[in-house]
């Protein structure tokens, strides 16, 4: 098939595709650059109250956290992999297989350098850096992306874990957050020559490491390559069908094995409750064990919190942007807590074994996401109110703020159930014509199911970022919205 495509497709067609991609990227960058510059410099009308941390540091922390989050999915995909036909036909034949893996490695290196360079360019545009400093940021970002890829390839070759690779972005994010919190100047203030030198040194070190590592590509076990090839095929099918839930399952790392037995505090507490309520805490205890054995979920919660409070660091976000940042941050946090519901939907045997009805079991799945999102919402709302000088000035407003936090957290928990238990659309009905091309009939449903409930649950508290006071009327709106989302989540995707 690949040879047939190469014979029937002219080089000019490939050149045209490259030209279209470059032109689209240039147009998108030209449209986004002015807004990104306002985010960093705050030239638009400011929201009432911003803190003194430079927004470039907040973006850097977020990028480092995202780099830490993509480490495990990249490890699940290889990062070096073979196509299914290559794994089936060529893997069992004698000879050096590095000829199959090296082209994949070079292509992935180009993507890693482009992603890292794009992150450096984003920081440079937001910080308003000069030409030399911007060049240094792009070079250092590209070298950092390539270095991360080579570290992942090394872990794949030696079949080792990723503790150092995971810890490096996390440690760098802590350093960046501390620097910004203590009032360090923007990274663009660093001498441009120093940034260029650091980028060149990091790039040279990455190249030398890769040169020593490339001769060991033949040491990757066959069983690992076959497993990765099958997983990559599943990812491609999920992307083509826009099945985001199946995609998340394929990219999620297996649950960490327990080192010691858990004390099961919720299960012990359940013994003191009436028999009808015991299954709820039992389900919550199982969900707690699952999330506890996936440490990356905590990073995702932290990343969502930084996104939600980013308007406090930048006066250039604007009113609508503040609401969008709050909702997007909450949705990132909800996705981290929807994993137990996702697993329960794909394998309903565990839920069916509880001595309780399906609605009560789902109420048990609601407890942990609601509790964690109450704490998350409390941190975000406290940052929005107290750092901007809009703390409640009366007992009524204080109680209304507390009620908003609790109701919003429960609503976010309902959105986690909605995301995890949503039914899989029927993709067998053929394609639907649209202005952007043919789409599967369930594409919109698959992409919208989940964020729709999160937007309803989080919109009332998002108004606090605009300076709206916490009043009983706003609390009433939040109670209605959270109630609708909770009922929605409890009834979503129930099997007959």
URKAMO-V177502 format. One line per field, one symbol per residue. ss: DSSP state (H for helix, E for strand, C for the rest). psi: psi as a letter, one per 20 degrees, with the letter a starting at -180 (. if undefined). burial: + if it has 9 or more other C-alpha atoms within 8 Angstrom, else -. Layout:
# URKAMO-V177502
ss = ???
psi = ???
burial = ???
This chain:
# URKAMO-V177502
ss = CHHHHHHHCCHHHHHHHHHHHHHHHHHHHHHHHHHHHHHHHCCCCCCCCCCCCCHHHHHHHHHHHHHHHHHHHHHHCCCCCCCHHHHHHCCCCCCCCHHHHHHHHHHHHHHHHHHHHHHHHHHHHHHCCCHHHHHHHHHHHHHHHHHHHHHHHHHHHHCCCCHHHHHHHHHHHHHHHHHHHCCCCCHHHCCHHHHHHHHHHHHHHHHHHHHHHHHHHHHCCHHHHHHHHHHHHHHHHHHHCCCHHHHHHHHCCCCCCCCCCCCCHHHHHHCCCCHHHHHHHHHHHHHHHHHHCCCHHHHHHHHHHHHHHHHHCCCCCCHHHHHHHHHHHHHHHHHHHCHHHHHHHHCCHHHHCCCCCHHHHHHHHHHHHHHHHHHHHHHHHHHHHHCCCCCCCCHHHHHHHHHHHHHHHHHHHHHHHHHHHCCCCCCCCCEECCCCCCEECCHHHHHHCCHHHHHHHHHHHHHHHHCCCCCHHHHHHHHHHHHHHHHHHHHCCCCC
psi = ghhgghhipqhhgghhgggggggghgggghhhgghhhhhhilirpqqooqripphhhghggghhghhhhigghhhhjehprqqghghhhhhiqqroihhhhghgghghgggggggghhghhgggghikqrgghgghggghgghgghhgghhhhghhgilrakghhhhghghhhgggggghhjkqrqhiiqphhgggggggghgghgggghhhhhijhiipqghghgghghghghggghghiknhghghhhipqqpppphrqqimhhhhhhhirqhhighghgghgghggghhjmhihhhhggghhgghjhihipjjgrghhgggggggghhghhhhiigghghhghnjgghiiqlrrhghhhhhhhgghggghggghggghgghghijkkqpjrhghghhgghgggggghghghhgggghjpqprojjjrqpprhjapqqhjggghhhofhghhgghigghhhhijjpqorhghhgghggghgghghghhipkpq.
burial = -------------+------------------+--+++++++++-++-++--+++++++++++++++++-++++++++++++++-++---+-----++--++-++--++--++++++++++++++++++--++++++++++++++++++++++++++-------+++-++-+++-++-++--+--+-+-+-+++++++++-++--+--++--+--++--+----++-++++++++--++-++++--+--+++-------------++-++------+++++++++-++-++-++--+-++++++++++++++++++++--+++-+++++++++++++++++++++--+--+--+-----+++++++++++++++++++-+++++++++-+-+----++-++-++++++++++++++++++++--+-+-----------+++++--++-+++-++++++++++++++---+++-++-+++-+++-++++++-+----
